[in-house]
Amino acid sequence: MNQPVVSDTFATDSELLRRRESAMGPAYRLFYEKPVHLVRGEGVWLHDSEGRKYLDCYNNVASVGHCHPNVVDALTRQASTLNTHTRYLHDHVVNYAERLAATLPGDLSVCMFVCTGSEANDLAFRMARTVTGNQGAIVMENAYHGNSIVVTELSTEEYPAAERPDYLVAIEPPNPYRGSYRHGEPALGAKYAAFAGDAIEDLAERGHQPAMFLCDSIFDSNGALTAPKGYFHKVYEQVRATGGLCVADEVQSGLCRLGDHMWGFEDSGVIPDIVTMGKPIGDGHPLAAVVTTPAIAEEFSRKFRYFNTFGGNPVSAAAGLAVLDVIEREKILQNVHDVGTFLGSKLKALAEKYELVGDVRGKGLFYGVEIVRDRATLEPGEAEAQGVREFLRENGVLVGTTGPLNNVVKIRPPMVFSKSNAELLLETLEQALDSV
Ligand SMILES: Cc1ncc(COP(=O)(O)O)c(C=O)c1O
């Protein structure tokens, strides 16, 4: 598995770029001005075709580390034994459904398997519409939830507001750094939650009621936000009063990522009606799920059967089980908490040293570092954020940028990230901030 990379076995970057565009078309995007041509991963490290090594501070999909040997072993053993689908009995998929459900609170005990977060959100919306009889949806401004037709509509960052369908209202996310209500004001949770009440009224004027309120618990595409106290409670209360369901999109925030609980919504003490999850649960293998209550699953099944050829196949279930084993054995939640606390406090200290660092947000191993040109006007430093990202890439550390203004440096490493990995990131980040 860990054979040294022989660079001349790979196409040159320029040749691969040309062939990629012609074979895959122009819709795809690459990270970085000089794309990274990766050939191997191990833990928190990625290796390119020329033998360069990068500290991965971005990829949450490789949740317990790139090519974790236990996950690879579980995958290969099951792939060489049998792969089928959910129309046959198989132990792995049932074991996985039970173990996954056991990580969730309340009545969230029925798992339906899909392959991507997009499919999970698509199914959640179909369930919500079926069960409530309502058609509407409330999401955040600048949300991202996936790529099917309907989920693209729910992904308000993807297209102009004027093109939103009639059933959809987007509300302002709780951003006390630059939103309508700022740090220091009282009752931030209630004030931001009131936007959900306005959305319900807007929908009613158009003849709709919400089937669901859908929210990513870490507001990733809004630059990593933490809901203020009481926010989700108050939003859920209003949505449920109209008969709507509350759906937590845990594709980003789930599986220990935020360091205090297995699932991001647990930080707020709410229990959603439906939870969608994807990316990290298969450690790189395409595995995703919708978890709901027996009552909702039952009501949905009165109208629809569900089959997904690859969702819930035994190889994917083996990967999911291995990931849950690693999380327990390697005490991943504790690691995220400990390394995340260290990293978060050091990142916050950067805001005191560098004028450019306007705000540091997030928790666990998910941080957004917002770059501004002027702390008083909050003028976004988009070019500077890109400069930081590119400097880091050139110096062997991979991060991303995000947010509605594209000025937030996103740090979200595999969760086996260590304190010394964090120190290397911080040291290189300081050099990057000095350079822009
Ligand atoms: C919050 C959130 N939900 C859903 C998705 C869609 O997941 P997938 O790309 O697996 O379809 C993403 C993907 O980035 C996401 O960030």
The ligand as an ORCA input file, in Angstrom:
! r2SCAN-3c Opt
* xyz 0 1
  C     -23.690     20.489      3.782
  C     -23.659     19.601      2.579
  N     -24.735     18.855      2.291
  C     -24.770     18.047      1.210
  C     -23.697     17.958      0.366
  C     -23.782     17.078     -0.854
  O     -23.039     15.919     -0.683
  P     -22.540     15.094     -1.957
  O     -21.499     15.888     -2.656
  O     -22.028     13.809     -1.359
  O     -23.730     14.854     -2.819
  C     -22.544     18.702      0.633
  C     -21.371     18.601     -0.276
  O     -20.434     19.345     -0.249
  C     -22.528     19.552      1.759
  O     -21.464     20.294      2.051
*
